[in-house]
Amino acid sequence: MKIYAALVLSFMSLVACTRSYQNEAEDPYCGKAIVDGTLLAPTDPFAKRVALLLADNSSCTATPISSNILLTAAHCVHGKKEIHVVFSDSLQCQGNANTPTQTRRVLSSHLYPDFNESVFKGNDVRKVKNDVALVKIEGTIPNGYYISTVYNGRDRLQSDELILLGFGDSREHSDEPPRLRKAQKSFSRSLFRTEEPQQLILDQKSNGGICLGDSGGPQFILTNGVYKILGVNSAVNGPNNSPCHDQAIIMYAPYFFDWIMKKTYELR
């Protein structure tokens, strides 16, 4: 498959899609979305399908899959001490995004077995595996938020539409605050399977894609009239000066389906 050609080029850079705050004095709650995506209005149904995950000095995206469990990327929570989930379509220093009714403390995080964060230090896309985690929050998600279903890999797809959601950068080297954006791509023309059963590769050379801060966010497909989680955003791989405009590594949700269902049941 053509996706492997880019893996060996020396100018390619593999980057976990986590937004980091380099300045320790910077308040992560006021710190720095989907590339070429559109900002979601609060009335958009997809605005209530994801939340902003703040872990120490970085931010990611997470998706509720039960009243108190969210699905995200393992590297977003691995080794983190202070983790909160903010339910808002944007993160601002003013407003009610950080009020108790919109913020939930993460009580525990659970990484998929054999996750290895060291793979992000290299340029080999094939080594990015098992980058999936569940977080359990204190209390429950706010009223009005959706609980999404993980795609099992068996139900027939209803359309070619692929929906990307995330609180990440809209372009490289951005200093924007996290804003929830949505992008639509063609499932058949944008996603490719690899030799690794837990992976998908997303072509981002045109029509947008994911960037820093979108890690852990969902890729939705439509099946049986319901939008379900096909994948979890993991990393981007591209030229050093524009890593978000080549390809992205997505964790294929059906591969993790049994573990997600079992762990969600145990964490109730």
C-alpha positions in Angstrom: 0.0 0.0 0.0 1.2 3.5 -0.8 1.1 4.6 2.8 4.4 2.8 3.6 6.3 4.9 1.1 6.3 7.9 3.4 7.5 6.1 6.4 11.1 5.9 5.5 11.7 9.4 4.4 14.0 11.3 6.8 12.0 14.5 6.7 8.9 12.9 8.0 8.0 13.5 11.6 5.7 11.3 13.7 3.9 13.3 16.3 1.3 12.3 18.9 -1.7 14.5 18.4 -1.6 16.0 21.9 -1.6 19.8 22.5 1.2 20.6 25.0 1.8 23.8 26.9 5.5 24.4 26.7 5.4 27.4 29.1 5.0 26.1 32.6 3.7 29.5 33.7 0.9 29.3 31.1 -2.5 28.2 32.6 -3.6 25.1 30.7 -7.2 26.1 31.4 -6.6 29.2 29.2 -4.1 27.8 26.8 -4.0 27.0 23.2 -8.9 22.0 16.0 -9.5 19.8 13.2 -7.5 21.1 10.1 -9.8 22.8 7.6 -12.8 22.0 9.9 -15.7 24.1 10.8 -16.5 25.5 14.2 -19.5 23.8 15.8 -22.4 25.8 17.0 -23.8 24.8 20.4 -27.0 23.7 18.5 -25.1 21.2 16.3 -25.8 17.6 17.5 -22.2 16.7 17.2 -21.2 19.5 19.7 -22.6 17.2 22.4 -20.7 14.1 21.4 -17.2 14.9 22.6 -15.4 16.6 25.5 -12.1 18.3 26.1 -9.6 16.3 28.2 -7.0 18.3 30.2 -4.1 16.2 31.5 -1.4 18.1 33.4 0.0 20.5 30.8 -1.7 19.0 27.7 -5.1 18.7 26.1 -6.9 16.0 24.1 -10.4 15.0 23.0 -12.6 12.3 24.5 -15.9 10.7 23.7 -18.5 9.6 26.2 -19.4 5.9 25.8 -21.4 5.6 29.0 -22.7 8.0 31.6 -19.3 8.1 33.4 -16.8 6.5 31.0 -15.1 8.3 28.1 -12.9 6.8 25.3 -9.7 8.6 24.4 -6.1 7.9 23.3 -3.7 6.1 25.8 -0.9 8.7 25.3 -3.3 11.4 26.4 -3.4 10.0 30.0 -0.3 7.9 30.3 1.7 9.1 33.3 -0.6 12.1 33.9 -1.5 13.1 37.5 -4.1 15.8 37.2 -6.8 14.9 34.6 -10.1 16.7 34.1 -12.8 16.6 31.4 -14.4 19.8 30.3 -17.8 19.7 28.6 -18.0 22.8 26.4 -17.8 23.6 22.7 -14.7 25.8 23.5 -12.3 26.6 26.3 -12.2 30.2 27.4 -10.7 32.0 30.4 -14.1 33.7 30.8 -17.5 32.0 30.8 -18.8 28.9 32.4 -16.6 26.2 30.8 -14.8 25.5 34.1 -17.8 25.7 36.4 -18.5 22.6 38.5 -21.5 21.8 36.3 -19.3 21.5 33.2 -16.1 20.0 34.5 -15.5 16.5 35.8 -12.5 15.1 37.6 -11.1 11.9 36.3 -11.1 9.3 39.0 -9.1 6.6 37.1 -7.6 5.9 33.6 -7.2 2.5 32.0 -4.8 2.0 29.1 -5.1 -0.8 26.6 -2.6 -3.5 27.4 0.8 -3.3 25.7 0.6 0.4 25.0 4.1 1.8 24.4 4.5 5.5 24.3 8.1 5.4 23.2 7.0 4.6 19.6 6.1 8.3 19.2 9.9 9.2 19.3 10.5 7.4 16.0 9.2 7.8 12.4 7.7 4.3 11.9 4.0 4.5 11.6 3.6 0.7 11.9 4.8 0.8 15.5 1.9 3.0 16.7 -0.4 0.5 18.3 -2.8 0.0 21.2 -3.2 3.8 21.7 -6.6 3.5 23.4 -7.7 4.3 26.9 -10.8 4.7 29.0 -11.3 7.3 31.7 -13.8 7.2 34.5 -15.1 10.6 35.7 -16.6 11.7 38.9 -20.3 11.9 38.6 -21.9 11.7 35.2 -21.7 13.6 31.9 -23.9 16.7 31.8 -27.5 16.5 30.6 -27.8 16.8 26.8 -24.6 15.0 26.0 -24.7 11.9 23.8 -23.4 8.5 24.8 -21.8 7.1 21.6 -21.6 3.5 20.5 -18.4 1.8 19.4 -18.6 0.3 15.9 -18.2 -3.5 16.1 -16.9 -3.9 12.5 -19.8 -6.1 11.4 -22.7 -3.8 10.8 -23.1 -2.5 7.2 -22.1 1.1 6.6 -24.9 3.3 5.5 -22.9 6.0 3.7 -19.4 7.0 2.6 -19.4 9.9 5.1 -16.6 10.1 7.7 -17.0 12.6 10.5 -14.0 13.9 12.4 -14.3 15.8 15.7 -11.7 17.4 17.9 -10.5 20.3 20.1 -7.1 20.4 18.3 -5.3 23.0 16.1 -6.8 24.1 12.9 -3.3 24.6 11.5 0.3 23.9 12.5 2.0 26.2 15.0 -1.3 27.6 16.2 -1.8 29.5 19.4 -5.6 29.3 19.3 -7.6 28.3 22.4 -9.2 24.8 22.0 -12.3 25.1 19.9 -14.4 22.1 18.8 -14.4 21.6 15.1 -15.8 19.1 12.7 -14.6 17.9 9.3 -16.2 15.6 6.8 -14.3 13.3 4.5 -14.9 10.3 2.2 -14.6 7.0 4.1 -13.6 5.1 0.9 -11.2 7.6 -0.4 -9.5 8.8 2.8 -9.1 5.7 5.1 -6.7 2.8 4.4 -6.0 -0.4 6.3 -2.4 -1.4 7.1 -0.7 -4.7 7.9 -1.4 -3.8 11.6 -5.0 -4.9 12.5 -5.5 -2.1 15.0 -4.5 0.7 12.6 -6.1 2.9 10.0 -4.2 5.5 8.0 -6.1 8.7 7.2 -5.0 10.6 4.1 -4.8 14.3 5.0 -3.2 15.8 1.9 -6.6 17.4 1.0 -9.9 18.2 2.6 -8.5 18.5 6.1 -7.8 16.1 8.9 -6.6 15.9 12.5 -3.8 17.9 14.2 -2.3 18.5 17.7 -5.0 18.4 20.3 -7.3 16.0 18.4 -5.8 12.9 20.0 -8.4 10.7 21.5 -11.2 12.2 19.4 -13.6 10.0 17.4 -14.0 9.2 13.7 -17.7 8.6 13.2 -19.4 6.5 10.5 -23.1 6.0 9.9 -24.6 2.5 10.3 -28.2 1.5 10.9 -29.2 5.2 11.3 -26.7 5.7 14.1 -23.3 7.5 14.1 -20.8 5.1 15.7 -17.1 5.4 16.6 -15.0 3.8 13.9 -11.7 5.0 15.1 -9.7 7.0 17.8 -7.3 9.7 16.7 -3.7 8.9 17.6 -0.9 10.6 15.7 0.1 12.5 12.6 3.0 11.8 10.3 4.3 14.4 7.8 6.9 17.0 6.9 8.4 18.8 9.9 7.0 22.1 8.8 3.5 20.7 8.2 2.9 17.4 10.0 -0.9 17.7 9.9 -1.1 17.7 6.1 0.1 14.3 5.1 -1.3 11.3 7.0 -2.7 10.5 10.4 -2.7 7.2 12.4 -6.1 6.1 13.7 -6.8 3.3 16.1 -9.4 1.0 14.5 -12.2 0.8 17.1 -13.5 -2.7 16.2 -10.2 -4.2 17.1 -10.6 -2.9 20.6 -14.3 -3.5 20.8 -14.3 -6.5 23.2 -11.8 -4.9 25.6 -13.8 -1.6 25.6 -17.1 -3.4 26.3 -15.6 -5.5 29.1 -13.7 -2.7 30.8 -16.7 -0.4 30.6 -18.8 -3.0 32.3 -16.2 -3.5 35.0 -15.9 0.3 35.7 -19.6 0.9 36.1 
